[in-house]
Amino acid sequence: MARIRSKDTKPERVVRTLLATSGVKYRMNVRDLPGKPDFANKSRRFAIFVHGCFWHSHPNCKLASDPKSNRNYWQPKLDRTKARDAEHVRNLERRGYRVLTVWECDTRRPGAAAQCIADFFGRQGV
């Protein structure tokens, strides 16, 4: 678990590249916002989280495998992560932020992440 990074992961690098090519201005790992979003812009009021499918229990995803061993440890841990993620999104939305979650599996398909980001900013007018 010591090798698991919280910053500069491969999925984050993919999203960072897509945001840069789209011309979107952002800050990374904004500490004073709930959940420390991976990408955020306070003036435009958006926050983007890049979630790993396993760690954040992506529904209906093959990368989000159900732990087979030591379930008494893993299941509550993953459930707490889901609850914490939902609370962070609620807090950001209460502050007037638009929130996007990009999943690890989407970053593995070049078009999927690009479409997700384009839809988010296209509809929102950023």
N, C-alpha and C positions, 0 to 999 in steps of 0.2 A: 504494500500500500504506500510505501514511501516514494515509489516512482510515479504515483498518480499525481498529476499536476492540477493546479487550480487555475493557472494562467498560461496563455500562449500554447494552447492545445491545438492539434491539427484542425479540428472543426472550427475553432475560433479563427485560425489563420485563413481558412476558406472564406468565412463570413467577412473578415476584415478586408480581404481582397475584393469581394463583391461590393462591399460598401464603398471602398475607395474608387472602384471603377464607375460606380453610380454617382460619384460626386457628393456623397452624403458626409457631412461633418459630424464627428462624434468624439467622445472621450472613452477610454477603456477603463473597466473596473472601477466605477465611480463609487467610492466608499461611503459617501454621505447620502446615498439613496438606498431604500430598503432592498436587501438581497444582493447589493453590490453588482448591478447589471454588468454584463460583459461589455456592452456598448451602450452609450447614452448621450443625449444632447439635452441639457436642461432648458435651453431657450426654446427649442422646438418640441420639448416635452415628449420624448420617446425613449424607451428602454428596450434593449434586445438582450435576451438570455440565450446562450448556446448550451443546451443540455445534452449530456451523455445519456444514451438510451437506457443503459443498465442502471446507472446511479440515480436517475430520476424516474425510472419505471415507465418508459414510454409505452402506452397501451398498443396492443396488436403489432408489436415490433419484434422481429427475430433477434435483435441485438439486446433486448431487454429480457434476458433469460430469467426464469424463476429459479432462485437458488435451491439446489438439491441437498446440499449438506449444510449443517449448522443453521437451519431455518429459524431457530429460536433467536439467533443473533441478527440475521440478515433481514427477515421480514419486518420487524419493528423499525429497524434502521431505515429501510427503504420507504416504509409508510410515513415516518417522520419527515423524510426528505420531501415527499409529495405534499404533505400538509404545510411544510415550511414554504415551499415554492408557491402554493396557492395563496398563502398569507402575504408573501412579498408582492405578488401581482395585485391583490386587493389593495394593499397599502399604496402602491404606485398609482393605481387607477383613482384612488381617493384623492391623491395629490394632482390629478389631472393628466397623468402620463398615459400614453398609448404603449402597450406592451406586446412584444412579439417574442415567441419562443421558437428557436430554430433547433431542430433535433439533429443529433449526430448522424442518423441514417440519411437525412436529407442532404447533408454536406458531402456524403459519399457519391451522390448523383449530382453532377454539376448543374443540370438544368433545374432540379427541384429546389435547391436553396436559392438560386437566382430568381426563380418564379415567386417563391415565398416572400423574398425581400421586395421584389418589384410590386407585388400585390399590396404589401403593407404600405409602402410609400406612395404607390400610385393612387390608392383609394384615399389615403390620409392627406395627400397634397403637400408632402414635405419636399 
